[in-house]
Amino acid sequence: MKLLTKKTDYAVRALLRLAQHDGRLSARRIAAAEHIPLQFLRAIVQTLAQAGYVTTREGVTGGVALARAPRAIRLADILQLFQGTLDMTECLFRKKVCRNRATCVLRHRLLDIEHTVLAKFQRITIASLLKDLNAA
């Protein structure tokens, strides 16, 4: 089970790189600094731009910039954007709800874990990650 996909990881790394530089950075520069394939990063940046996390501008003076303050970008929201909801259980089999769903004790424990993990992701922001990065 992967908690974070490569897309989410790359998106967070790109957002951190932008937070470190208060101005605009080219996608090429971000990709090089973070060792992200440029085409893959461009698709990620497009998704981030459509969701309002970054702005983009083409041309010589163009690039990518944060559209929100780093403290306003939560890891939970980036995870949701690129991966959907955090689900540790799948109570469906061939698109039918499992017969044991209502009485499954494991499912209730897993839902509790999901809520705990999501709450922790809600508290992590790009600003808090940047602070951790600068402290390292």
Phi and psi in degrees as a GROMACS rama.xvg file:
@    title "Ramachandran Plot"
@    xaxis  label "Phi"
@    yaxis  label "Psi"
@TYPE xy
-98.9915  129.163  LYS-2
-82.7385  -38.2612  LEU-3
-124.754  132.813  LEU-4
-84.8677  169.63  THR-5
-60.6969  -39.3726  LYS-6
-61.0317  -44.6974  LYS-7
-65.0175  -44.6627  THR-8
-58.6009  -48.1288  ASP-9
-64.4202  -38.0961  TYR-10
-63.1423  -43.6179  ALA-11
-64.8062  -42.961  VAL-12
-62.9964  -39.8292  ARG-13
-66.0726  -42.6122  ALA-14
-63.916  -39.0346  LEU-15
-63.6926  -42.7761  LEU-16
-61.3354  -42.3045  ARG-17
-65.7037  -38.2049  LEU-18
-66.1739  -30.9095  ALA-19
-69.7513  -27.0759  GLN-20
-117.068  110.356  HIS-21
-67.3657  -10.3918  ASP-22
-99.0758  -154.177  GLY-23
-92.446  145.996  ARG-24
-127.271  145.183  LEU-25
-74.1101  151.67  SER-26
-60.373  -36.2683  ALA-27
-61.4622  -41.3973  ARG-28
-68.2674  -40.93  ARG-29
-62.9745  -46.5391  ILE-30
-59.522  -43.2345  ALA-31
-66.4406  -45.1295  ALA-32
-67.2581  -33.6787  ALA-33
-101.948  1.48844  GLU-34
56.4046  49.6242  HIS-35
-113.247  131.967  ILE-36
-55.8821  130.111  PRO-37
-56.3584  -46.7111  LEU-38
-63.2514  -38.8463  GLN-39
-64.4328  -43.1714  PHE-40
-64.3364  -40.589  LEU-41
-59.7857  -39.351  ARG-42
-66.2951  -39.8441  ALA-43
-65.0496  -44.3542  ILE-44
-62.0509  -38.8367  VAL-45
-61.9577  -43.2609  GLN-46
-63.9719  -43.9508  THR-47
-62.4776  -38.2483  LEU-48
-67.8  -43.7251  ALA-49
-62.2041  -31.4586  GLN-50
-86.5344  -3.80862  ALA-51
85.8876  16.0692  GLY-52
-86.6755  -28.0224  TYR-53
-136.599  162.061  VAL-54
-116.838  152.713  THR-55
-129.711  149.644  THR-56
-145.203  132.872  ARG-57
-89.168  163.591  GLU-58
106.497  -178.337  GLY-59
-60.5893  -39.9388  VAL-60
-96.5485  14.3049  THR-61
-83.2026  -164.496  GLY-62
138.589  -160.725  GLY-63
-119.954  139.39  VAL-64
-140.658  153.322  ALA-65
-66.6912  138.033  LEU-66
-99.3813  -11.7527  ALA-67
-128.698  158.035  ARG-68
-66.7779  143.911  ALA-69
-54.5349  -31.4868  PRO-70
-72.9334  -14.7209  ARG-71
-96.8841  0.837661  ALA-72
-107.267  107.142  ILE-73
-94.8652  142.374  ARG-74
-58.6601  -36.0209  LEU-75
-58.9922  -38.9231  ALA-76
-70.5405  -37.1575  ASP-77
-69.1699  -40.7483  ILE-78
-59.8676  -45.5214  LEU-79
-62.0218  -42.0433  GLN-80
-61.5032  -43.9584  LEU-81
-95.7459  -20.2941  PHE-82
-125.27  -10.5755  GLN-83
83.2121  -158.968  GLY-84
-75.0246  152.65  THR-85
-80.7483  110.748  LEU-86
-125.948  117.461  ASP-87
-95.0286  -15.011  MET-88
-119.087  148.423  THR-89
-131.504  97.9558  GLU-90
-91.0133  36.5504  CYS-91
-126.763  144.347  LEU-92
-134.685  117.306  PHE-93
51.7921  45.4632  ARG-94
65.7896  17.9167  LYS-95
-116.261  139  LYS-96
-66.3949  136.941  VAL-97
-60.923  138.533  CYS-98
-64.6535  -28.0165  ARG-99
-91.5198  5.82917  ASN-100
-55.8609  -45.5197  ARG-101
-68.8744  -30.2768  ALA-102
-108.49  3.53828  THR-103
-72.9293  112.294  CYS-104
-70.8844  -31.951  VAL-105
-65.1298  -40.9604  LEU-106
-59.1351  -42.1033  ARG-107
-65.276  -38.0753  HIS-108
-65.8158  -43.705  ARG-109
-65.3235  -37.9482  LEU-110
-62.4204  -38.5139  LEU-111
-61.8537  -42.5175  ASP-112
-63.9557  -43.5205  ILE-113
-56.5876  -46.2582  GLU-114
-63.6058  -39.2108  HIS-115
-64.875  -46.9838  THR-116
-63.6631  -44.6163  VAL-117
-62.1552  -40.3811  LEU-118
-62.0426  -39.4445  ALA-119
-66.3419  -42.7971  LYS-120
-62.5134  -33.5349  PHE-121
-63.3814  -31.3438  GLN-122
-84.1651  -13.6221  ARG-123
-90.1811  124.775  ILE-124
-119.494  167.476  THR-125
-60.7876  -37.1527  ILE-126
-62.9151  -42.0592  ALA-127
-69.5382  -35.4299  SER-128
-67.5853  -39.4651  LEU-129
-63.3323  -40.1037  LEU-130
-61.6925  -44.0899  LYS-131
-62.3927  -41.3612  ASP-132
-63.34  -42.779  LEU-133
-70.8294  -26.6861  ASN-134
-79.747  -21.5346  ALA-135
